[in-house]
């Protein structure tokens, strides 16, 4: 089961395992990243489009604590499930995606 976390709860989710490197994995397309993106605060931001994840999975470390992000949460849920199937044990989906993040953080534009 993939944890579903709200943007406001990302820091708390990462804090549950302070020994793991906290990563927000943004799986949106480059044009989406240019439109709206999160600023890393207490986590590393990794950007790999969803369709490139299988080929680029080696860029991620199974010891990281990874919260996946997309526009509304559907793509990131699929990526989180894929990571879990491939040995990543500390994976979550950011429910509502960047759209929900923009409600939590007004500096992130809605699109």
Gaussian input, Z-matrix of N, CA and C with variables (Angstrom, degrees):
# hf/3-21g

backbone

0 1
 N
 C     1     B1
 C     2     B2     1     A1
 N     3     B3     2     A2     1     D1
 C     4     B4     3     A3     2     D2
 C     5     B5     4     A4     3     D3
 N     6     B6     5     A5     4     D4
 C     7     B7     6     A6     5     D5
 C     8     B8     7     A7     6     D6
 N     9     B9     8     A8     7     D7
 C    10    B10     9     A9     8     D8
 C    11    B11    10    A10     9     D9
 N    12    B12    11    A11    10    D10
 C    13    B13    12    A12    11    D11
 C    14    B14    13    A13    12    D12
 N    15    B15    14    A14    13    D13
 C    16    B16    15    A15    14    D14
 C    17    B17    16    A16    15    D15
 N    18    B18    17    A17    16    D16
 C    19    B19    18    A18    17    D17
 C    20    B20    19    A19    18    D18
 N    21    B21    20    A20    19    D19
 C    22    B22    21    A21    20    D20
 C    23    B23    22    A22    21    D21
 N    24    B24    23    A23    22    D22
 C    25    B25    24    A24    23    D23
 C    26    B26    25    A25    24    D24
 N    27    B27    26    A26    25    D25
 C    28    B28    27    A27    26    D26
 C    29    B29    28    A28    27    D27
 N    30    B30    29    A29    28    D28
 C    31    B31    30    A30    29    D29
 C    32    B32    31    A31    30    D30
 N    33    B33    32    A32    31    D31
 C    34    B34    33    A33    32    D32
 C    35    B35    34    A34    33    D33
 N    36    B36    35    A35    34    D34
 C    37    B37    36    A36    35    D35
 C    38    B38    37    A37    36    D36
 N    39    B39    38    A38    37    D37
 C    40    B40    39    A39    38    D38
 C    41    B41    40    A40    39    D39
 N    42    B42    41    A41    40    D40
 C    43    B43    42    A42    41    D41
 C    44    B44    43    A43    42    D42
 N    45    B45    44    A44    43    D43
 C    46    B46    45    A45    44    D44
 C    47    B47    46    A46    45    D45
 N    48    B48    47    A47    46    D46
 C    49    B49    48    A48    47    D47
 C    50    B50    49    A49    48    D48
 N    51    B51    50    A50    49    D49
 C    52    B52    51    A51    50    D50
 C    53    B53    52    A52    51    D51
 N    54    B54    53    A53    52    D52
 C    55    B55    54    A54    53    D53
 C    56    B56    55    A55    54    D54
 N    57    B57    56    A56    55    D55
 C    58    B58    57    A57    56    D56
 C    59    B59    58    A58    57    D57
 N    60    B60    59    A59    58    D58
 C    61    B61    60    A60    59    D59
 C    62    B62    61    A61    60    D60
 N    63    B63    62    A62    61    D61
 C    64    B64    63    A63    62    D62
 C    65    B65    64    A64    63    D63
 N    66    B66    65    A65    64    D64
 C    67    B67    66    A66    65    D65
 C    68    B68    67    A67    66    D66
 N    69    B69    68    A68    67    D67
 C    70    B70    69    A69    68    D68
 C    71    B71    70    A70    69    D69
 N    72    B72    71    A71    70    D70
 C    73    B73    72    A72    71    D71
 C    74    B74    73    A73    72    D72
 N    75    B75    74    A74    73    D73
 C    76    B76    75    A75    74    D74
 C    77    B77    76    A76    75    D75
 N    78    B78    77    A77    76    D76
 C    79    B79    78    A78    77    D77
 C    80    B80    79    A79    78    D78
 N    81    B81    80    A80    79    D79
 C    82    B82    81    A81    80    D80
 C    83    B83    82    A82    81    D81
 N    84    B84    83    A83    82    D82
 C    85    B85    84    A84    83    D83
 C    86    B86    85    A85    84    D84
 N    87    B87    86    A86    85    D85
 C    88    B88    87    A87    86    D86
 C    89    B89    88    A88    87    D87
 N    90    B90    89    A89    88    D88
 C    91    B91    90    A90    89    D89
 C    92    B92    91    A91    90    D90
 N    93    B93    92    A92    91    D91
 C    94    B94    93    A93    92    D92
 C    95    B95    94    A94    93    D93
 N    96    B96    95    A95    94    D94
 C    97    B97    96    A96    95    D95
 C    98    B98    97    A97    96    D96
 N    99    B99    98    A98    97    D97
 C   100   B100    99    A99    98    D98
 C   101   B101   100   A100    99    D99
 N   102   B102   101   A101   100   D100
 C   103   B103   102   A102   101   D101
 C   104   B104   103   A103   102   D102
 N   105   B105   104   A104   103   D103
 C   106   B106   105   A105   104   D104
 C   107   B107   106   A106   105   D105
 N   108   B108   107   A107   106   D106
 C   109   B109   108   A108   107   D107
 C   110   B110   109   A109   108   D108
 N   111   B111   110   A110   109   D109
 C   112   B112   111   A111   110   D110
 C   113   B113   112   A112   111   D111
 N   114   B114   113   A113   112   D112
 C   115   B115   114   A114   113   D113
 C   116   B116   115   A115   114   D114
 N   117   B117   116   A116   115   D115
 C   118   B118   117   A117   116   D116
 C   119   B119   118   A118   117   D117
 N   120   B120   119   A119   118   D118
 C   121   B121   120   A120   119   D119
 C   122   B122   121   A121   120   D120
 N   123   B123   122   A122   121   D121
 C   124   B124   123   A123   122   D122
 C   125   B125   124   A124   123   D123
 N   126   B126   125   A125   124   D124
 C   127   B127   126   A126   125   D125
 C   128   B128   127   A127   126   D126
 N   129   B129   128   A128   127   D127
 C   130   B130   129   A129   128   D128
 C   131   B131   130   A130   129   D129
 N   132   B132   131   A131   130   D130
 C   133   B133   132   A132   131   D131
 C   134   B134   133   A133   132   D132
 N   135   B135   134   A134   133   D133
 C   136   B136   135   A135   134   D134
 C   137   B137   136   A136   135   D135
 N   138   B138   137   A137   136   D136
 C   139   B139   138   A138   137   D137
 C   140   B140   139   A139   138   D138
 N   141   B141   140   A140   139   D139
 C   142   B142   141   A141   140   D140
 C   143   B143   142   A142   141   D141
 N   144   B144   143   A143   142   D142
 C   145   B145   144   A144   143   D143
 C   146   B146   145   A145   144   D144
 N   147   B147   146   A146   145   D145
 C   148   B148   147   A147   146   D146
 C   149   B149   148   A148   147   D147
 N   150   B150   149   A149   148   D148
 C   151   B151   150   A150   149   D149
 C   152   B152   151   A151   150   D150
 N   153   B153   152   A152   151   D151
 C   154   B154   153   A153   152   D152
 C   155   B155   154   A154   153   D153
 N   156   B156   155   A155   154   D154
 C   157   B157   156   A156   155   D155
 C   158   B158   157   A157   156   D156
 N   159   B159   158   A158   157   D157
 C   160   B160   159   A159   158   D158
 C   161   B161   160   A160   159   D159
 N   162   B162   161   A161   160   D160
 C   163   B163   162   A162   161   D161
 C   164   B164   163   A163   162   D162
 N   165   B165   164   A164   163   D163
 C   166   B166   165   A165   164   D164
 C   167   B167   166   A166   165   D165
 N   168   B168   167   A167   166   D166
 C   169   B169   168   A168   167   D167
 C   170   B170   169   A169   168   D168
 N   171   B171   170   A170   169   D169
 C   172   B172   171   A171   170   D170
 C   173   B173   172   A172   171   D171
 N   174   B174   173   A173   172   D172
 C   175   B175   174   A174   173   D173
 C   176   B176   175   A175   174   D174
 N   177   B177   176   A176   175   D175
 C   178   B178   177   A177   176   D176
 C   179   B179   178   A178   177   D177
 N   180   B180   179   A179   178   D178
 C   181   B181   180   A180   179   D179
 C   182   B182   181   A181   180   D180
 N   183   B183   182   A182   181   D181
 C   184   B184   183   A183   182   D182
 C   185   B185   184   A184   183   D183
 N   186   B186   185   A185   184   D184
 C   187   B187   186   A186   185   D185
 C   188   B188   187   A187   186   D186
 N   189   B189   188   A188   187   D187
 C   190   B190   189   A189   188   D188
 C   191   B191   190   A190   189   D189
 N   192   B192   191   A191   190   D190
 C   193   B193   192   A192   191   D191
 C   194   B194   193   A193   192   D192
 N   195   B195   194   A194   193   D193
 C   196   B196   195   A195   194   D194
 C   197   B197   196   A196   195   D195
 N   198   B198   197   A197   196   D196
 C   199   B199   198   A198   197   D197
 C   200   B200   199   A199   198   D198
 N   201   B201   200   A200   199   D199
 C   202   B202   201   A201   200   D200
 C   203   B203   202   A202   201   D201
 N   204   B204   203   A203   202   D202
 C   205   B205   204   A204   203   D203
 C   206   B206   205   A205   204   D204
 N   207   B207   206   A206   205   D205
 C   208   B208   207   A207   206   D206
 C   209   B209   208   A208   207   D207
 N   210   B210   209   A209   208   D208
 C   211   B211   210   A210   209   D209
 C   212   B212   211   A211   210   D210
 N   213   B213   212   A212   211   D211
 C   214   B214   213   A213   212   D212
 C   215   B215   214   A214   213   D213
 N   216   B216   215   A215   214   D214
 C   217   B217   216   A216   215   D215
 C   218   B218   217   A217   216   D216
 N   219   B219   218   A218   217   D217
 C   220   B220   219   A219   218   D218
 C   221   B221   220   A220   219   D219
 N   222   B222   221   A221   220   D220
 C   223   B223   222   A222   221   D221
 C   224   B224   223   A223   222   D222
 N   225   B225   224   A224   223   D223
 C   226   B226   225   A225   224   D224
 C   227   B227   226   A226   225   D225
 N   228   B228   227   A227   226   D226
 C   229   B229   228   A228   227   D227
 C   230   B230   229   A229   228   D228
 N   231   B231   230   A230   229   D229
 C   232   B232   231   A231   230   D230
 C   233   B233   232   A232   231   D231
 N   234   B234   233   A233   232   D232
 C   235   B235   234   A234   233   D233
 C   236   B236   235   A235   234   D234
 N   237   B237   236   A236   235   D235
 C   238   B238   237   A237   236   D236
 C   239   B239   238   A238   237   D237
 N   240   B240   239   A239   238   D238
 C   241   B241   240   A240   239   D239
 C   242   B242   241   A241   240   D240
 N   243   B243   242   A242   241   D241
 C   244   B244   243   A243   242   D242
 C   245   B245   244   A244   243   D243
 N   246   B246   245   A245   244   D244
 C   247   B247   246   A246   245   D245
 C   248   B248   247   A247   246   D246
 N   249   B249   248   A248   247   D247
 C   250   B250   249   A249   248   D248
 C   251   B251   250   A250   249   D249
 N   252   B252   251   A251   250   D250
 C   253   B253   252   A252   251   D251
 C   254   B254   253   A253   252   D252
 N   255   B255   254   A254   253   D253
 C   256   B256   255   A255   254   D254
 C   257   B257   256   A256   255   D255
 N   258   B258   257   A257   256   D256
 C   259   B259   258   A258   257   D257
 C   260   B260   259   A259   258   D258
 N   261   B261   260   A260   259   D259
 C   262   B262   261   A261   260   D260
 C   263   B263   262   A262   261   D261
 N   264   B264   263   A263   262   D262
 C   265   B265   264   A264   263   D263
 C   266   B266   265   A265   264   D264
 N   267   B267   266   A266   265   D265
 C   268   B268   267   A267   266   D266
 C   269   B269   268   A268   267   D267
 N   270   B270   269   A269   268   D268
 C   271   B271   270   A270   269   D269
 C   272   B272   271   A271   270   D270
 N   273   B273   272   A272   271   D271
 C   274   B274   273   A273   272   D272
 C   275   B275   274   A274   273   D273
 N   276   B276   275   A275   274   D274
 C   277   B277   276   A276   275   D275
 C   278   B278   277   A277   276   D276
 N   279   B279   278   A278   277   D277
 C   280   B280   279   A279   278   D278
 C   281   B281   280   A280   279   D279
 N   282   B282   281   A281   280   D280
 C   283   B283   282   A282   281   D281
 C   284   B284   283   A283   282   D282
 N   285   B285   284   A284   283   D283
 C   286   B286   285   A285   284   D284
 C   287   B287   286   A286   285   D285
 N   288   B288   287   A287   286   D286
 C   289   B289   288   A288   287   D287
 C   290   B290   289   A289   288   D288
 N   291   B291   290   A290   289   D289
 C   292   B292   291   A291   290   D290
 C   293   B293   292   A292   291   D291
 N   294   B294   293   A293   292   D292
 C   295   B295   294   A294   293   D293
 C   296   B296   295   A295   294   D294
 N   297   B297   296   A296   295   D295
 C   298   B298   297   A297   296   D296
 C   299   B299   298   A298   297   D297
 N   300   B300   299   A299   298   D298
 C   301   B301   300   A300   299   D299
 C   302   B302   301   A301   300   D300
 N   303   B303   302   A302   301   D301
 C   304   B304   303   A303   302   D302
 C   305   B305   304   A304   303   D303
 N   306   B306   305   A305   304   D304
 C   307   B307   306   A306   305   D305
 C   308   B308   307   A307   306   D306
 N   309   B309   308   A308   307   D307
 C   310   B310   309   A309   308   D308
 C   311   B311   310   A310   309   D309
 N   312   B312   311   A311   310   D310
 C   313   B313   312   A312   311   D311
 C   314   B314   313   A313   312   D312
 N   315   B315   314   A314   313   D313
 C   316   B316   315   A315   314   D314
 C   317   B317   316   A316   315   D315
 N   318   B318   317   A317   316   D316
 C   319   B319   318   A318   317   D317
 C   320   B320   319   A319   318   D318
 N   321   B321   320   A320   319   D319
 C   322   B322   321   A321   320   D320
 C   323   B323   322   A322   321   D321
 N   324   B324   323   A323   322   D322
 C   325   B325   324   A324   323   D323
 C   326   B326   325   A325   324   D324
 N   327   B327   326   A326   325   D325
 C   328   B328   327   A327   326   D326
 C   329   B329   328   A328   327   D327
 N   330   B330   329   A329   328   D328
 C   331   B331   330   A330   329   D329
 C   332   B332   331   A331   330   D330

   B1=1.4541
   B2=1.5293
   B3=1.2946
   B4=1.4630
   B5=1.5318
   B6=1.3388
   B7=1.4694
   B8=1.5213
   B9=1.3143
   B10=1.4649
   B11=1.5269
   B12=1.3236
   B13=1.4606
   B14=1.5164
   B15=1.3118
   B16=1.4613
   B17=1.5286
   B18=1.3254
   B19=1.4639
   B20=1.5275
   B21=1.3123
   B22=1.4659
   B23=1.5269
   B24=1.3343
   B25=1.4569
   B26=1.5292
   B27=1.3270
   B28=1.4620
   B29=1.5241
   B30=1.3265
   B31=1.4703
   B32=1.5286
   B33=1.3213
   B34=1.4666
   B35=1.5260
   B36=1.3336
   B37=1.4575
   B38=1.5277
   B39=1.3293
   B40=1.4575
   B41=1.5267
   B42=1.3224
   B43=1.4686
   B44=1.5253
   B45=1.3209
   B46=1.4718
   B47=1.5281
   B48=1.3244
   B49=1.4651
   B50=1.5211
   B51=1.3305
   B52=1.4582
   B53=1.5213
   B54=1.3331
   B55=1.4675
   B56=1.5310
   B57=1.3374
   B58=1.4658
   B59=1.5294
   B60=1.3170
   B61=1.4571
   B62=1.5225
   B63=1.3506
   B64=1.4634
   B65=1.5371
   B66=1.3231
   B67=1.4679
   B68=1.5216
   B69=1.3342
   B70=1.4603
   B71=1.5232
   B72=1.3180
   B73=1.4617
   B74=1.5211
   B75=1.3211
   B76=1.4638
   B77=1.5158
   B78=1.3346
   B79=1.4642
   B80=1.5297
   B81=1.3309
   B82=1.4642
   B83=1.5329
   B84=1.3118
   B85=1.4581
   B86=1.5302
   B87=1.3436
   B88=1.4697
   B89=1.5317
   B90=1.3399
   B91=1.4686
   B92=1.5318
   B93=1.3405
   B94=1.4614
   B95=1.5300
   B96=1.3244
   B97=1.4547
   B98=1.5223
   B99=1.3260
   B100=1.4644
   B101=1.5205
   B102=1.3149
   B103=1.4653
   B104=1.5180
   B105=1.3157
   B106=1.4701
   B107=1.5183
   B108=1.3232
   B109=1.4531
   B110=1.5160
   B111=1.3151
   B112=1.4610
   B113=1.5230
   B114=1.3178
   B115=1.4597
   B116=1.5231
   B117=1.3301
   B118=1.4652
   B119=1.5341
   B120=1.3056
   B121=1.4609
   B122=1.5228
   B123=1.3216
   B124=1.4495
   B125=1.5195
   B126=1.3168
   B127=1.4600
   B128=1.5220
   B129=1.3124
   B130=1.4585
   B131=1.5262
   B132=1.3196
   B133=1.4605
   B134=1.5191
   B135=1.3394
   B136=1.4613
   B137=1.5224
   B138=1.3171
   B139=1.4655
   B140=1.5316
   B141=1.3186
   B142=1.4624
   B143=1.5303
   B144=1.3396
   B145=1.4646
   B146=1.5218
   B147=1.3193
   B148=1.4563
   B149=1.5293
   B150=1.3164
   B151=1.4642
   B152=1.5271
   B153=1.3299
   B154=1.4600
   B155=1.5386
   B156=1.3264
   B157=1.4668
   B158=1.5382
   B159=1.3477
   B160=1.4720
   B161=1.5333
   B162=1.3210
   B163=1.4637
   B164=1.5285
   B165=1.3357
   B166=1.4645
   B167=1.5311
   B168=1.3274
   B169=1.4649
   B170=1.5327
   B171=1.3180
   B172=1.4707
   B173=1.5332
   B174=1.3294
   B175=1.4613
   B176=1.5333
   B177=1.3326
   B178=1.4589
   B179=1.5259
   B180=1.3131
   B181=1.4511
   B182=1.5271
   B183=1.3091
   B184=1.4686
   B185=1.5294
   B186=1.3276
   B187=1.4618
   B188=1.5257
   B189=1.3300
   B190=1.4590
   B191=1.5238
   B192=1.3048
   B193=1.4743
   B194=1.5212
   B195=1.3327
   B196=1.4573
   B197=1.5224
   B198=1.3316
   B199=1.4594
   B200=1.5262
   B201=1.3144
   B202=1.4598
   B203=1.5241
   B204=1.3349
   B205=1.4722
   B206=1.5141
   B207=1.3387
   B208=1.4684
   B209=1.5305
   B210=1.3279
   B211=1.4612
   B212=1.5254
   B213=1.3272
   B214=1.4634
   B215=1.5325
   B216=1.3233
   B217=1.4580
   B218=1.5177
   B219=1.3262
   B220=1.4724
   B221=1.5267
   B222=1.3304
   B223=1.4750
   B224=1.5232
   B225=1.3262
   B226=1.4671
   B227=1.5277
   B228=1.3164
   B229=1.4723
   B230=1.5193
   B231=1.3239
   B232=1.4624
   B233=1.5249
   B234=1.3324
   B235=1.4649
   B236=1.5279
   B237=1.3161
   B238=1.4708
   B239=1.5279
   B240=1.3246
   B241=1.4710
   B242=1.5263
   B243=1.3183
   B244=1.4669
   B245=1.5315
   B246=1.3322
   B247=1.4630
   B248=1.5255
   B249=1.3265
   B250=1.4671
   B251=1.5255
   B252=1.3240
   B253=1.4665
   B254=1.5275
   B255=1.3292
   B256=1.4549
   B257=1.5304
   B258=1.3258
   B259=1.4422
   B260=1.5148
   B261=1.3138
   B262=1.4586
   B263=1.5285
   B264=1.3232
   B265=1.4635
   B266=1.5254
   B267=1.3219
   B268=1.4617
   B269=1.5219
   B270=1.3304
   B271=1.4575
   B272=1.5208
   B273=1.3318
   B274=1.4687
   B275=1.5199
   B276=1.3116
   B277=1.4605
   B278=1.5237
   B279=1.3213
   B280=1.4664
   B281=1.5258
   B282=1.3320
   B283=1.4620
   B284=1.5231
   B285=1.3109
   B286=1.4601
   B287=1.5126
   B288=1.3391
   B289=1.4538
   B290=1.5199
   B291=1.3176
   B292=1.4677
   B293=1.5291
   B294=1.3266
   B295=1.4657
   B296=1.5243
   B297=1.3214
   B298=1.4698
   B299=1.5204
   B300=1.3269
   B301=1.4654
   B302=1.5269
   B303=1.3278
   B304=1.4697
   B305=1.5291
   B306=1.3253
   B307=1.4675
   B308=1.5323
   B309=1.3293
   B310=1.4658
   B311=1.5379
   B312=1.3322
   B313=1.4636
   B314=1.5221
   B315=1.3100
   B316=1.4699
   B317=1.5265
   B318=1.3406
   B319=1.4673
   B320=1.5398
   B321=1.3385
   B322=1.4694
   B323=1.5225
   B324=1.3440
   B325=1.4711
   B326=1.5168
   B327=1.3344
   B328=1.4643
   B329=1.5187
   B330=1.3238
   B331=1.4743
   B332=1.5013
   A1=108.93
   A2=115.68
   A3=122.04
   A4=108.40
   A5=116.42
   A6=120.29
   A7=109.75
   A8=116.40
   A9=123.12
   A10=106.83
   A11=116.75
   A12=119.47
   A13=110.43
   A14=115.52
   A15=120.89
   A16=108.52
   A17=117.54
   A18=119.27
   A19=113.08
   A20=117.53
   A21=120.89
   A22=112.30
   A23=117.43
   A24=121.69
   A25=114.24
   A26=117.24
   A27=120.58
   A28=111.29
   A29=117.77
   A30=120.71
   A31=111.08
   A32=117.20
   A33=120.36
   A34=111.43
   A35=116.89
   A36=120.46
   A37=110.23
   A38=116.79
   A39=119.93
   A40=110.93
   A41=117.80
   A42=122.46
   A43=112.68
   A44=117.83
   A45=120.59
   A46=112.17
   A47=116.76
   A48=120.90
   A49=108.14
   A50=117.47
   A51=120.47
   A52=114.23
   A53=118.24
   A54=119.59
   A55=112.38
   A56=117.83
   A57=121.63
   A58=109.64
   A59=115.73
   A60=120.82
   A61=109.51
   A62=118.33
   A63=120.60
   A64=111.29
   A65=115.29
   A66=121.29
   A67=109.52
   A68=116.04
   A69=120.89
   A70=104.94
   A71=115.14
   A72=121.81
   A73=107.91
   A74=115.94
   A75=121.81
   A76=107.54
   A77=116.84
   A78=121.66
   A79=112.26
   A80=116.47
   A81=119.97
   A82=111.25
   A83=115.41
   A84=122.57
   A85=110.45
   A86=118.01
   A87=120.94
   A88=114.30
   A89=117.98
   A90=119.11
   A91=110.79
   A92=116.51
   A93=120.06
   A94=110.75
   A95=116.30
   A96=120.51
   A97=110.98
   A98=116.44
   A99=120.49
   A100=111.26
   A101=116.70
   A102=121.61
   A103=111.46
   A104=116.83
   A105=121.68
   A106=108.58
   A107=115.88
   A108=120.01
   A109=109.81
   A110=115.80
   A111=120.56
   A112=108.95
   A113=115.12
   A114=121.36
   A115=107.13
   A116=117.31
   A117=119.40
   A118=111.65
   A119=115.15
   A120=122.30
   A121=107.19
   A122=116.07
   A123=120.28
   A124=113.88
   A125=117.44
   A126=122.38
   A127=109.07
   A128=115.48
   A129=121.85
   A130=107.48
   A131=116.88
   A132=121.42
   A133=108.37
   A134=115.93
   A135=122.37
   A136=107.23
   A137=116.59
   A138=120.29
   A139=109.11
   A140=114.87
   A141=122.26
   A142=106.72
   A143=118.65
   A144=119.38
   A145=111.45
   A146=116.21
   A147=122.15
   A148=112.60
   A149=117.81
   A150=119.70
   A151=112.94
   A152=118.55
   A153=122.04
   A154=112.52
   A155=117.11
   A156=120.86
   A157=112.27
   A158=120.34
   A159=118.39
   A160=112.93
   A161=117.31
   A162=120.86
   A163=112.68
   A164=116.78
   A165=120.28
   A166=113.42
   A167=116.97
   A168=120.88
   A169=111.54
   A170=116.83
   A171=119.88
   A172=112.04
   A173=118.27
   A174=121.66
   A175=111.48
   A176=115.76
   A177=121.49
   A178=108.92
   A179=115.80
   A180=121.40
   A181=108.69
   A182=117.08
   A183=120.67
   A184=112.55
   A185=117.83
   A186=121.31
   A187=113.01
   A188=116.37
   A189=119.89
   A190=110.18
   A191=115.88
   A192=122.70
   A193=104.55
   A194=117.68
   A195=122.24
   A196=111.02
   A197=115.45
   A198=122.28
   A199=107.00
   A200=116.81
   A201=122.47
   A202=110.99
   A203=114.92
   A204=121.98
   A205=110.07
   A206=116.23
   A207=121.94
   A208=107.73
   A209=118.28
   A210=120.34
   A211=112.20
   A212=117.38
   A213=120.93
   A214=114.07
   A215=118.44
   A216=121.12
   A217=115.93
   A218=118.31
   A219=119.70
   A220=112.05
   A221=117.10
   A222=119.66
   A223=110.68
   A224=115.75
   A225=119.34
   A226=111.18
   A227=117.58
   A228=120.78
   A229=109.94
   A230=116.85
   A231=120.66
   A232=110.83
   A233=116.56
   A234=120.25
   A235=110.30
   A236=117.20
   A237=120.55
   A238=109.93
   A239=117.41
   A240=120.72
   A241=110.62
   A242=116.75
   A243=120.97
   A244=110.50
   A245=116.19
   A246=119.71
   A247=110.49
   A248=116.82
   A249=120.78
   A250=110.92
   A251=117.37
   A252=121.50
   A253=111.69
   A254=115.84
   A255=120.44
   A256=112.67
   A257=116.41
   A258=120.90
   A259=117.56
   A260=118.09
   A261=120.93
   A262=107.69
   A263=116.53
   A264=120.03
   A265=113.36
   A266=117.54
   A267=120.51
   A268=109.24
   A269=114.34
   A270=122.08
   A271=109.20
   A272=115.69
   A273=121.25
   A274=109.24
   A275=114.89
   A276=122.34
   A277=107.99
   A278=116.11
   A279=120.06
   A280=106.81
   A281=115.12
   A282=122.22
   A283=110.47
   A284=115.53
   A285=120.78
   A286=113.71
   A287=117.04
   A288=122.26
   A289=115.10
   A290=114.22
   A291=121.06
   A292=110.06
   A293=116.26
   A294=120.02
   A295=109.87
   A296=117.20
   A297=121.16
   A298=110.90
   A299=116.69
   A300=120.61
   A301=109.65
   A302=117.16
   A303=120.46
   A304=111.74
   A305=117.86
   A306=121.58
   A307=109.10
   A308=115.46
   A309=122.42
   A310=111.28
   A311=117.32
   A312=123.55
   A313=108.26
   A314=117.12
   A315=121.58
   A316=113.13
   A317=118.42
   A318=119.39
   A319=111.33
   A320=116.65
   A321=121.46
   A322=107.70
   A323=117.04
   A324=119.06
   A325=112.99
   A326=115.28
   A327=121.78
   A328=108.08
   A329=114.87
   A330=119.36
   A331=109.18
   D1=130.69
   D2=-179.33
   D3=-89.30
   D4=128.44
   D5=175.35
   D6=-61.97
   D7=138.27
   D8=174.33
   D9=-108.79
   D10=116.39
   D11=-177.71
   D12=-122.79
   D13=144.48
   D14=176.36
   D15=-82.29
   D16=154.44
   D17=177.96
   D18=-52.48
   D19=-37.80
   D20=-179.73
   D21=-66.30
   D22=-18.24
   D23=-176.79
   D24=-104.58
   D25=4.97
   D26=-177.43
   D27=-59.94
   D28=-47.58
   D29=-178.74
   D30=-60.95
   D31=-40.67
   D32=178.30
   D33=-65.04
   D34=-39.26
   D35=178.94
   D36=-63.90
   D37=-43.87
   D38=177.56
   D39=-62.88
   D40=-37.96
   D41=-176.39
   D42=-66.24
   D43=-18.02
   D44=179.71
   D45=-62.68
   D46=-23.73
   D47=176.56
   D48=-138.01
   D49=82.66
   D50=-176.42
   D51=-66.11
   D52=-14.52
   D53=179.22
   D54=-82.31
   D55=-14.62
   D56=179.72
   D57=-91.96
   D58=140.83
   D59=177.52
   D60=-67.89
   D61=123.65
   D62=-179.53
   D63=-82.57
   D64=126.95
   D65=-178.48
   D66=-133.00
   D67=130.85
   D68=166.14
   D69=-98.44
   D70=119.77
   D71=179.51
   D72=-100.45
   D73=106.68
   D74=179.52
   D75=-90.02
   D76=117.07
   D77=-173.85
   D78=-103.82
   D79=16.00
   D80=179.35
   D81=-78.54
   D82=167.81
   D83=179.76
   D84=-74.96
   D85=156.42
   D86=-178.32
   D87=-53.06
   D88=-40.28
   D89=-179.37
   D90=-64.57
   D91=-31.34
   D92=178.32
   D93=-70.55
   D94=-38.62
   D95=177.70
   D96=-62.89
   D97=-36.83
   D98=177.99
   D99=-68.66
   D100=-30.01
   D101=-179.07
   D102=-75.30
   D103=-44.17
   D104=-178.76
   D105=-156.53
   D106=136.10
   D107=178.26
   D108=-149.08
   D109=156.75
   D110=177.43
   D111=-88.69
   D112=152.91
   D113=174.83
   D114=-98.22
   D115=124.65
   D116=-179.21
   D117=-62.69
   D118=123.12
   D119=176.29
   D120=-133.70
   D121=98.96
   D122=-179.13
   D123=83.30
   D124=8.75
   D125=177.61
   D126=-149.49
   D127=162.45
   D128=173.49
   D129=-91.71
   D130=140.04
   D131=175.73
   D132=-102.15
   D133=120.79
   D134=174.62
   D135=-111.88
   D136=138.33
   D137=-179.91
   D138=-124.27
   D139=112.86
   D140=176.44
   D141=-138.74
   D142=115.77
   D143=178.17
   D144=-56.37
   D145=144.95
   D146=-174.74
   D147=-49.10
   D148=-46.21
   D149=-175.19
   D150=-70.62
   D151=-10.08
   D152=178.94
   D153=-98.77
   D154=-7.11
   D155=-175.92
   D156=-56.20
   D157=-49.12
   D158=-178.22
   D159=-57.13
   D160=-40.89
   D161=-178.30
   D162=-75.88
   D163=-23.17
   D164=-174.48
   D165=-114.29
   D166=14.50
   D167=-176.91
   D168=-58.38
   D169=-27.47
   D170=-179.36
   D171=-67.03
   D172=-13.37
   D173=176.80
   D174=-76.08
   D175=-12.47
   D176=179.18
   D177=-104.62
   D178=156.17
   D179=-177.70
   D180=-117.35
   D181=131.60
   D182=-178.62
   D183=-62.87
   D184=-16.87
   D185=178.29
   D186=-84.89
   D187=-4.93
   D188=177.84
   D189=-80.30
   D190=156.30
   D191=171.77
   D192=-102.00
   D193=111.66
   D194=-168.69
   D195=-114.17
   D196=123.70
   D197=173.07
   D198=-107.72
   D199=118.58
   D200=-175.82
   D201=-88.28
   D202=141.74
   D203=-175.04
   D204=-135.18
   D205=137.37
   D206=170.68
   D207=-139.93
   D208=-151.95
   D209=-177.98
   D210=-76.17
   D211=-50.99
   D212=-178.37
   D213=-123.40
   D214=-10.16
   D215=176.83
   D216=116.26
   D217=-7.56
   D218=-178.16
   D219=-78.33
   D220=-49.78
   D221=179.29
   D222=-62.93
   D223=-43.37
   D224=-178.50
   D225=-64.53
   D226=-32.96
   D227=176.22
   D228=-63.42
   D229=-42.92
   D230=179.51
   D231=-64.90
   D232=-40.82
   D233=178.50
   D234=-66.01
   D235=-43.32
   D236=178.50
   D237=-58.86
   D238=-43.14
   D239=178.68
   D240=-64.45
   D241=-40.87
   D242=177.98
   D243=-61.50
   D244=-45.17
   D245=178.99
   D246=-61.84
   D247=-43.92
   D248=179.31
   D249=-60.33
   D250=-38.76
   D251=178.90
   D252=-69.61
   D253=-16.71
   D254=-177.87
   D255=-110.09
   D256=27.41
   D257=170.69
   D258=94.78
   D259=-0.27
   D260=177.08
   D261=-83.42
   D262=121.33
   D263=-173.91
   D264=-99.86
   D265=-18.69
   D266=-177.27
   D267=-115.70
   D268=79.05
   D269=-174.63
   D270=-130.00
   D271=140.55
   D272=176.26
   D273=-137.86
   D274=162.59
   D275=173.01
   D276=-110.50
   D277=131.91
   D278=176.00
   D279=-83.24
   D280=102.63
   D281=-175.64
   D282=-63.05
   D283=131.83
   D284=179.54
   D285=86.93
   D286=-10.74
   D287=174.30
   D288=60.34
   D289=-155.90
   D290=-178.66
   D291=-65.40
   D292=-25.08
   D293=177.21
   D294=-62.74
   D295=-45.95
   D296=176.71
   D297=-70.21
   D298=-34.80
   D299=179.23
   D300=-61.13
   D301=-37.44
   D302=-178.70
   D303=-66.59
   D304=-24.68
   D305=174.38
   D306=-74.23
   D307=-39.79
   D308=179.77
   D309=-71.81
   D310=-35.96
   D311=-176.20
   D312=-129.68
   D313=103.67
   D314=-174.58
   D315=-67.76
   D316=-10.38
   D317=177.31
   D318=-77.81
   D319=-11.99
   D320=178.08
   D321=-94.97
   D322=116.81
   D323=-178.38
   D324=-71.23
   D325=149.35
   D326=173.03
   D327=-83.34
   D328=147.90
   D329=173.14
   D330=-146.75

